[in-house]
Amino acid sequence: MRRIVEAAGGILYRMMSDADQPSDIPDIPSGSGNAGPIDGSINTTADATADATANAAALDHTPTPTDITDRIEVCIVHRPKYDDWSWPKGKLELNESHRHAAVREISEETGISVELGPYLGEIEYPLAEEGSKNRHSKDRTVDTKHILYWMARPIDAVEAEQLIDAFGPVHRADIGEIDDILWVSITEARKILSHSTDKDVLALFVDRLQEGAADAQNVIIVRHAKAEARKTWNGTDENRPITPRGAAAAYALNREIACYNPTRLSTSPWMRCQETLHVFSWQTNRPMNHLDALTEDAFAENNERAWDCFREEISYALEHREGVAICMHRPVIGGIFDHLRELCASKSLTKRLIAKSPYMPTATAVTLCVAGSPEHPRIIDIQKVSPLVY
């Protein structure tokens, strides 16, 4: 029987003008594998794969910043087992989503805490071709590796520390797995990458940059977890709590939301919405902002006011360059989706915003990658986020 190994990774990038990102990469101390949670620093060895390093140095230049691709650096890693340069990636652990594995593997292999951005795509190749330069085999009857990729960018040490409880621990990869990393331009990466499939992923990354992804921000819509039934609840609707099963789903959702690092948490002040984000707020020490316009009653009274409120959250995300998570009710989500479809960059994206009730299941989220533009914000990617409850 054919075996499919699921894996995930990403392209870690930064702007060349980021003064707080070091250009020189210090050595990894001997025996640094599994040294504990990452701290945002960059580590590498100085003596691995001298030829590739020399090639990178020979190609080094300072391009004229006329195009966004000229101002971006990407991070590639060296695997001594295969003596190749590739994107950071790795296999999914038990009961782990692809997005969680992507953040964990990028962080483990580079030593840099990251947050996910737009989704890039997937590749698949026979396991026997691991380490091979050309991976365009069409044979899918053999054991296969299936990898999903995201864009990812560094976050600072304070935010990384805040996310530890929600995301879980991350340990440095052993030096026998990754012994060198390089920050290089896109042009350099295209020449240094060892594998054809990695160059295919780079092409997807460049397409995303042209859409405005480098400055895009995550706006996460969360539907509250399963609440007690209206028919059996004796209190007021605004005080109706989530069920124990709903609480488990909300807790599991924290691991997935943490992958996008929302630093601003906003919610309807009604109990079931607050409870859905409460544990994430407590784990990260990030307060919740109450948005009265997003309650069911306020939406029924004035749905345009609800949209104006939500639109302000988008503006906040773009202005402050912060991810935002907003917890709302089913009918409010439907009204917000009606407006968001007009901001989608393509018709295929509009179809991901379901037009029929219930719009999205309880205790799930939709991550909008929103890019700024002179006219209005543009949604360039939409990712559905579901918790793994086991």
C-alpha positions as CSV (number, residue, x, y, z in Angstrom):
1,M,0.0,0.0,0.0
2,R,1.3,3.5,-0.9
3,R,2.4,5.6,2.1
4,I,1.9,9.4,2.1
5,V,4.2,11.3,4.5
6,E,2.6,14.6,5.3
7,A,4.9,17.6,5.9
8,A,4.8,21.4,6.0
9,G,7.1,24.3,5.8
10,G,7.5,27.8,4.4
11,I,9.5,30.6,3.0
12,L,10.7,32.8,5.8
13,Y,11.3,36.3,4.5
14,R,12.3,39.8,5.7
15,M,12.8,43.2,4.2
16,M,16.4,44.1,3.5
17,S,15.9,47.5,5.2
18,D,14.9,45.9,8.5
19,A,17.7,47.3,10.7
20,D,16.8,45.0,13.6
21,Q,17.7,41.9,11.6
22,P,21.4,41.0,11.7
23,S,23.2,40.5,8.4
24,D,26.0,38.4,9.9
25,I,24.9,35.0,11.3
26,P,26.7,33.8,14.4
27,D,27.8,30.2,15.0
28,I,25.6,27.5,16.6
29,P,27.3,26.4,19.8
30,S,28.4,22.8,19.8
31,G,25.6,20.4,20.9
32,S,22.9,23.1,20.5
33,G,20.2,20.7,19.2
34,N,17.0,20.6,21.3
35,A,18.3,23.5,23.4
36,G,14.8,24.6,24.5
37,P,12.3,27.2,23.3
38,I,13.5,29.5,20.6
39,D,14.4,33.1,21.5
40,G,14.3,34.8,18.1
41,S,18.1,34.7,17.5
42,I,19.7,33.4,14.4
43,N,22.4,30.6,14.7
44,T,24.5,28.8,12.1
45,T,27.8,27.1,11.6
46,A,30.6,28.8,9.6
47,D,32.0,25.8,7.8
48,A,29.1,23.9,6.2
49,T,28.8,23.7,2.5
50,A,31.6,26.1,1.6
51,D,30.9,26.1,-2.1
52,A,27.3,27.3,-1.7
53,T,28.3,30.0,0.7
54,A,31.0,31.2,-1.7
55,N,28.4,31.3,-4.5
56,A,26.1,33.4,-2.3
57,A,29.0,35.8,-1.5
58,A,29.9,36.1,-5.1
59,L,26.3,37.0,-6.0
60,D,26.0,39.5,-3.2
61,H,24.9,43.0,-4.3
62,T,22.6,45.8,-3.2
63,P,19.8,46.1,-5.8
64,T,18.0,49.2,-6.6
65,P,14.8,49.0,-4.6
66,T,12.4,49.6,-7.5
67,D,10.6,46.3,-7.1
68,I,9.4,44.6,-4.0
69,T,11.3,41.4,-5.0
70,D,14.6,43.4,-4.9
71,R,14.0,44.3,-1.3
72,I,13.2,40.9,0.1
73,E,15.6,38.4,1.7
74,V,14.6,34.8,2.2
75,C,16.0,32.1,4.5
76,I,17.3,28.8,3.2
77,V,18.7,25.9,5.2
78,H,21.4,23.3,4.6
79,R,20.8,19.7,5.4
80,P,24.0,17.8,5.8
81,K,22.3,14.4,5.3
82,Y,21.6,15.3,1.7
83,D,24.1,18.1,1.3
84,D,21.4,20.3,-0.1
85,W,19.9,23.8,0.3
86,S,16.1,24.0,0.7
87,W,13.2,25.7,2.5
88,P,12.7,24.8,6.2
89,K,10.1,22.1,6.5
90,G,9.4,18.8,8.3
91,K,6.9,16.0,9.0
92,L,3.7,16.5,10.9
93,E,3.7,15.2,14.5
94,L,0.9,13.2,15.9
95,N,-2.4,15.2,16.1
96,E,-0.8,18.2,14.4
97,S,-2.2,20.4,11.6
98,H,-0.2,21.4,8.6
99,R,-0.1,25.1,9.6
100,H,1.1,24.3,13.1
101,A,3.8,22.0,11.7
102,A,4.9,24.8,9.3
103,V,5.5,27.3,12.2
104,R,7.1,24.7,14.4
105,E,9.5,23.4,11.7
106,I,10.5,26.8,10.4
107,S,11.2,27.9,14.0
108,E,13.1,24.7,14.9
109,E,15.3,24.8,11.8
110,T,16.1,28.5,11.7
111,G,15.9,29.4,15.4
112,I,13.6,32.3,14.5
113,S,10.1,32.7,15.9
114,V,7.6,33.3,13.1
115,E,4.0,34.0,12.2
116,L,2.3,32.6,9.1
117,G,1.0,34.8,6.2
118,P,-0.5,33.8,2.9
119,Y,-0.7,30.2,1.8
120,L,1.7,29.4,-1.1
121,G,0.8,25.9,-2.3
122,E,1.7,22.2,-2.1
123,I,4.2,19.9,-3.8
124,E,4.4,16.1,-3.9
125,Y,7.2,13.8,-4.9
126,P,8.3,10.2,-4.3
127,L,10.2,9.6,-1.1
128,A,12.9,8.0,-3.0
129,E,13.6,11.4,-4.6
130,E,14.4,13.1,-1.3
131,G,17.7,14.9,-1.9
132,S,17.4,14.6,-5.7
133,K,17.8,17.8,-7.7
134,N,14.9,16.9,-10.0
135,R,11.6,15.9,-8.4
136,H,9.2,16.0,-11.3
137,S,8.5,12.3,-11.4
138,K,4.9,11.6,-12.3
139,D,4.8,8.2,-10.5
140,R,2.3,8.5,-7.7
141,T,2.0,4.8,-7.1
142,V,5.1,4.8,-4.8
143,D,5.6,6.1,-1.2
144,T,5.2,9.9,-1.5
145,K,6.0,13.1,0.4
146,H,3.3,15.7,0.4
147,I,4.3,19.2,1.6
148,L,2.2,22.4,2.2
149,Y,4.0,25.8,2.2
150,W,3.2,29.2,3.7
151,M,4.8,32.6,3.7
152,A,6.3,33.3,7.2
153,R,7.9,36.3,8.8
154,P,9.9,36.8,12.0
155,I,8.2,38.0,15.2
156,D,10.0,39.6,18.1
157,A,11.1,37.9,21.3
158,V,8.4,39.4,23.4
159,E,5.6,38.1,21.1
160,A,7.3,34.7,20.9
161,E,7.4,34.4,24.7
162,Q,3.7,35.3,24.8
163,L,2.8,32.5,22.4
164,I,4.6,29.7,24.1
165,D,1.6,28.5,26.2
166,A,-0.9,28.7,23.4
167,F,1.3,27.3,20.6
168,G,3.5,24.9,22.6
169,P,7.2,24.5,23.0
170,V,9.7,24.7,20.0
171,H,13.1,23.2,20.2
172,R,16.1,23.8,18.0
173,A,16.8,21.2,15.3
174,D,19.8,19.0,15.9
175,I,23.0,20.1,14.1
176,G,22.9,16.8,12.3
177,E,19.6,17.8,10.7
178,I,20.3,21.5,9.9
179,D,23.9,22.8,10.1
180,D,23.7,26.1,8.3
181,I,21.2,28.8,7.3
182,L,21.6,31.7,4.8
183,W,19.7,34.9,4.3
184,V,19.8,35.6,0.5
185,S,18.0,37.6,-2.1
186,I,15.4,36.0,-4.3
187,T,17.8,35.9,-7.2
188,E,20.5,34.3,-5.1
189,A,18.0,31.8,-3.7
190,R,16.9,30.7,-7.2
191,K,20.6,29.9,-8.0
192,I,21.5,28.2,-4.7
193,L,18.4,26.0,-4.1
194,S,19.2,22.4,-4.8
195,H,15.8,21.1,-5.9
196,S,13.4,21.9,-8.7
197,T,10.3,21.7,-6.5
198,D,11.8,24.3,-4.1
199,K,12.2,26.7,-7.1
200,D,8.6,26.1,-8.0
201,V,7.6,27.2,-4.5
202,L,9.8,30.3,-4.9
203,A,7.9,31.2,-8.0
204,L,4.6,31.0,-6.0
205,F,6.2,33.2,-3.4
206,V,7.1,35.9,-6.0
207,D,3.6,35.8,-7.3
208,R,2.3,36.5,-3.8
209,L,4.7,39.4,-3.4
210,Q,3.3,41.0,-6.6
211,E,-0.1,40.8,-5.0
212,G,1.1,42.8,-2.0
213,A,1.7,40.0,0.4
214,A,4.9,41.4,1.9
215,D,2.9,44.0,3.9
216,A,-0.4,42.1,4.2
217,Q,-1.8,41.6,7.7
218,N,-3.9,38.7,9.2
219,V,-7.5,39.5,10.1
220,I,-9.0,36.4,11.7
221,I,-12.7,36.0,12.0
222,V,-13.6,33.5,14.8
223,R,-17.1,32.1,15.3
224,H,-17.7,31.4,18.9
225,A,-17.7,27.9,20.3
226,K,-20.8,25.8,20.7
227,A,-23.1,27.4,23.3
228,E,-25.9,26.1,25.4
229,A,-29.1,25.7,23.5
230,R,-31.5,28.7,23.6
231,K,-34.4,26.4,24.4
232,T,-32.8,25.0,27.5
233,W,-31.0,28.1,28.7
234,N,-32.9,30.0,31.4
235,G,-30.8,33.2,31.5
236,T,-30.5,36.0,29.0
237,D,-29.1,35.3,25.6
238,E,-26.1,37.6,26.1
239,N,-25.1,35.5,29.1
240,R,-25.5,32.1,27.4
241,P,-22.2,30.2,27.9
242,I,-20.3,27.7,25.8
243,T,-20.7,24.0,26.5
244,P,-17.9,21.8,27.9
245,R,-17.4,20.4,24.4
246,G,-17.4,23.9,23.0
247,A,-14.7,24.9,25.5
248,A,-12.5,21.9,24.4
249,A,-12.9,23.1,20.8
250,A,-12.0,26.7,21.7
251,Y,-9.0,25.5,23.6
252,A,-7.8,23.4,20.6
253,L,-8.4,26.4,18.3
254,N,-5.8,28.4,20.3
255,R,-3.0,26.3,18.8
256,E,-4.1,27.1,15.3
257,I,-4.8,30.9,16.0
258,A,-1.3,31.2,17.6
259,C,0.2,30.3,14.2
260,Y,-0.9,33.7,12.9
261,N,0.1,35.6,16.0
262,P,-2.9,38.0,16.5
263,T,-1.7,40.6,18.9
264,R,-5.0,42.4,19.1
265,L,-8.0,40.4,20.3
266,S,-11.5,41.8,19.8
267,T,-14.9,40.3,20.5
268,S,-18.6,40.8,20.9
269,P,-19.0,41.4,24.7
270,W,-21.6,38.5,24.9
271,M,-20.5,35.6,27.1
272,R,-20.1,32.9,24.4
273,C,-17.7,35.1,22.4
274,Q,-15.7,36.2,25.3
275,E,-15.3,32.6,26.6
276,T,-14.1,31.5,23.2
277,L,-11.1,33.8,23.2
278,H,-10.7,34.0,27.0
279,V,-8.0,31.2,27.3
280,F,-6.0,32.5,24.4
281,S,-6.1,36.0,26.0
282,W,-5.0,34.5,29.3
283,Q,-2.2,32.4,27.8
284,T,-0.7,35.2,25.8
285,N,-1.4,38.0,28.3
286,R,-3.2,40.0,25.5
287,P,-6.4,41.8,26.6
288,M,-9.7,41.5,24.8
289,N,-11.4,44.5,23.3
290,H,-15.2,44.5,23.5
291,L,-17.0,45.7,20.4
292,D,-20.6,46.4,21.2
293,A,-21.6,46.8,17.5
294,L,-20.9,43.1,16.9
295,T,-23.5,41.6,19.2
296,E,-26.5,39.9,17.6
297,D,-28.9,42.6,18.9
298,A,-26.7,45.5,17.7
299,F,-26.4,43.9,14.3
300,A,-30.1,43.3,13.9
301,E,-30.7,47.0,14.8
302,N,-28.0,48.4,12.5
303,N,-25.9,46.1,10.4
304,E,-24.0,48.9,8.7
305,R,-22.7,50.0,12.1
306,A,-21.4,46.4,12.6
307,W,-19.6,46.6,9.2
308,D,-18.1,50.0,10.1
309,C,-16.8,48.5,13.4
310,F,-15.3,45.6,11.6
311,R,-13.8,47.9,8.9
312,E,-12.0,49.8,11.7
313,E,-10.4,46.6,12.9
314,I,-9.0,46.0,9.4
315,S,-7.7,49.6,9.3
316,Y,-6.1,49.0,12.7
317,A,-4.4,45.9,11.5
318,L,-2.9,47.7,8.4
319,E,-2.0,50.9,10.2
320,H,-0.3,49.2,13.2
321,R,1.0,46.2,11.3
322,E,-0.6,43.8,13.8
323,G,-2.6,40.7,13.3
324,V,-6.2,40.9,14.7
325,A,-8.6,38.2,15.8
326,I,-12.3,39.1,16.1
327,C,-14.9,36.7,17.7
328,M,-18.5,37.1,16.5
329,H,-21.9,35.5,16.1
330,R,-23.3,33.6,13.2
331,P,-25.7,36.2,11.8
332,V,-23.1,39.0,12.2
333,I,-20.6,36.9,10.3
334,G,-23.0,36.5,7.4
335,G,-23.5,40.3,7.2
336,I,-19.7,40.9,7.3
337,F,-19.1,38.3,4.6
338,D,-21.4,40.2,2.3
339,H,-19.1,43.3,2.5
340,L,-15.9,41.3,2.5
341,R,-16.7,39.7,-0.9
342,E,-16.4,43.1,-2.5
343,L,-12.8,43.3,-1.2
344,C,-11.6,40.0,-2.5
345,A,-8.9,40.1,-5.2
346,S,-10.5,37.3,-7.2
347,K,-13.8,35.5,-7.7
348,S,-12.3,32.3,-6.4
349,L,-11.7,34.0,-3.1
350,T,-15.3,35.2,-2.8
351,K,-16.5,31.6,-3.0
352,R,-14.5,30.8,0.2
353,L,-16.8,33.2,2.1
354,I,-19.8,31.0,2.3
355,A,-23.1,32.7,1.4
356,K,-25.4,30.4,3.3
357,S,-26.0,30.1,7.0
358,P,-24.3,29.0,9.2
359,Y,-21.4,30.5,7.2
360,M,-18.8,28.7,9.3
361,P,-18.9,26.0,12.0
362,T,-18.7,26.9,15.7
363,A,-15.2,27.2,17.1
364,T,-13.6,27.7,13.7
365,A,-11.9,30.6,12.1
366,V,-11.2,32.2,8.8
367,T,-7.9,34.0,8.3
368,L,-8.1,36.9,5.8
369,C,-4.7,38.1,4.5
370,V,-5.4,41.8,3.8
371,A,-3.2,44.0,1.8
372,G,-3.5,47.8,1.7
373,S,-4.1,49.7,-1.5
374,P,-4.9,53.4,-2.5
375,E,-8.5,52.6,-3.1
376,H,-9.4,50.1,-0.3
377,P,-8.0,47.1,1.4
378,R,-7.7,43.9,-0.7
379,I,-8.1,40.4,0.5
380,I,-5.4,38.3,-1.3
381,D,-5.8,35.0,0.6
382,I,-8.4,33.3,2.7
383,Q,-7.6,30.3,4.9
384,K,-10.1,28.2,6.8
385,V,-8.9,27.2,10.3
386,S,-10.3,24.3,12.3
387,P,-9.2,22.9,15.7
388,L,-8.0,19.3,16.1
389,V,-9.9,17.9,19.0
390,Y,-9.0,14.4,20.2
